[in-house]
Every structure is written in structure tokens, then in C-alpha cells.
Amino acid sequence: MAPNIVEMRIASAKPLARLTPAERLNFLLTNRLPRRWLTLFMGRFSRIENPLVRALSIGIWRLFVDDLKLGEAAKSEFTSLHDCFIRQLKPGARPLDDDPDVLTSPCDAVVGEFGTVTEGQVLQAKGYPYSVAELLGNPADAERLEGARYVTLRLKSSMYHRFHAPCAGRVRGLRYISGDTWNVNPIALRRIERLFCRNERAVLTLEPETGAPVVTLVPVAAILVASMRIHGLDAPLTLEYEGPNEIALDRKAAKGEELGYFEHGSTIILFASATFDFAANLARGEVIRMGQPLLRRRNPTENNE
């Protein structure tokens, strides 16, 4: 199938005509306009440090979200819209579960699909699988993850945009995969097949200190995400990034330590071995905060032997 046809193929789960007016407008505005141009423009516009532009931009943003909580930010004044997007939080705003047998959520997010990697596939939305090998850009990595647990974590635009280590360990390398910037909201996930495999993304591997198999984090960019910043890299990962794709990275990270941030809301897909079970609080559509339990290692004493 020709690439241009693949890019325009729409899943048939819910025809556009059957969407509500609000859903239809959202889908058309965020997926039928020139996504790359809008994303590059937003990256530049959001950095304008003008009090009027900043106030107007944040005010318009508030009209489209109902849960923008700036009271927990480390500072109360922002120099630009971008400065607000990448805000840090007050100390103690996200209590961390420090049990070494618990993998904590790397970010604030709405929980999407989660389950077990089966025959090399996971779910994007109900009834719509995609290939782990295509997502990771490496068949050998996908083979290693057969039978592993996965969780999809969607960061809404209003949420805290930074992501953190789910366990203590060592970051061992990064793979950057260039791609599109489709919206990653539920409407698009029900209509655009293989969406995560199409978008710009990075693949981070983390070797836990406990001796458990590696944890893989896949931050996926989306429309209006001007870049992903990964600590330890000199350059941001943007639509204008020209390589290399395999990037040497070797740094120690404490549990809960910041690994990087999006410059707008997006998605992180986390993979962990089958020695972990999902935390009791995990439920699709529910909000989870950075530092809360995501997975718990089964029979920890036995696994440490």
C-alpha cells in the first residue's frame, strides 16, 4: 500500500458523520489541518515573552480545558505560554511510592489501554491492535517484550508535562523515530489506525537497580508538541531534528527523578516484564498522578534470588 494512502486511511469504528458536533470539529481541526506547520508554528509562538500575548494565550487555553491547575506549580508567574506548558511543581506535590517492588507512573495522565503483549501486538483502542516492533523500530526489542505488560498513559494538554523514572536504575540509550503529529486524543485513537506508530517518538530503556528486566518508555509526540526534551541530550528532539536516530545515553536515575518533558501534552507507553502485575488502582479512563503505583512486582523475594 502506498505511503500516502496509508497516511489517509481512516478506521471504520465510528464514521465521521456519527460523531457529535464537538467531536467532529475537534477531529477536523486537529487532524485535517497541516499538522507539521501548526506544530512548528506553535513551538515558536508559545515562546513569545510578551505579557499581553502570554495572558491572552493562557486565557484562550483555559477556554478549552476545565482542569488547568496552576496552583500546584512551583511559580505563579510565567514568562510565556511555553513557560507555563513546561512548568515544574512545588516540592511534595507528587508523593512518590518508594517501594522498590513498585513501578510508579512516570507522569500525570489519563490511563488508556493496558494489558499483555500478545503475538507482538498491543491495543491502541478497543479492537485496534498495532505492532510493538513497528512502534519500537526494532524487531529484536519487540521479541524481548513478548508477554510483557504495557500501559498507555495520555497526558492531556492541561496536565503537568514532565516525566520521571518509574524505578531507580540506569538509562541505557535512546532511539529517536521521526514521524507525523496526529492528535492522540480518544477521538483520533478510535479512527486513525496505528497512530502511535505513525507519530514522532523516542524509545528509552531503563535498567532497574532491583535486577528486574528493563523497563521501556516510549514518549510519543502529537500535534502542537514542539519538541521532546530528554535530560542528558544536548539537543531537543523536534520535527527539525536530523539525527542520529540511535543516541548514546548512559545516566543513573533515582526513582521519581525527572527524565525529560514534552512541550505540550502527549502520550507515554510503558512496557515492563511479566513479573509485574497491574496496580489495583489502575483503570481505563481514570487519572493517575506521577509517583502513584502503576505495576507491582509479583513474588519479590523469589524474583530477587
Summary of the structure (lengths in Angstrom):
residues: 305
radius of gyration: 18.8
end to end distance: 49.6
largest distance: 60.4
contacts: 971
relative contact order: 0.19
helix: 24%
strand: 30%
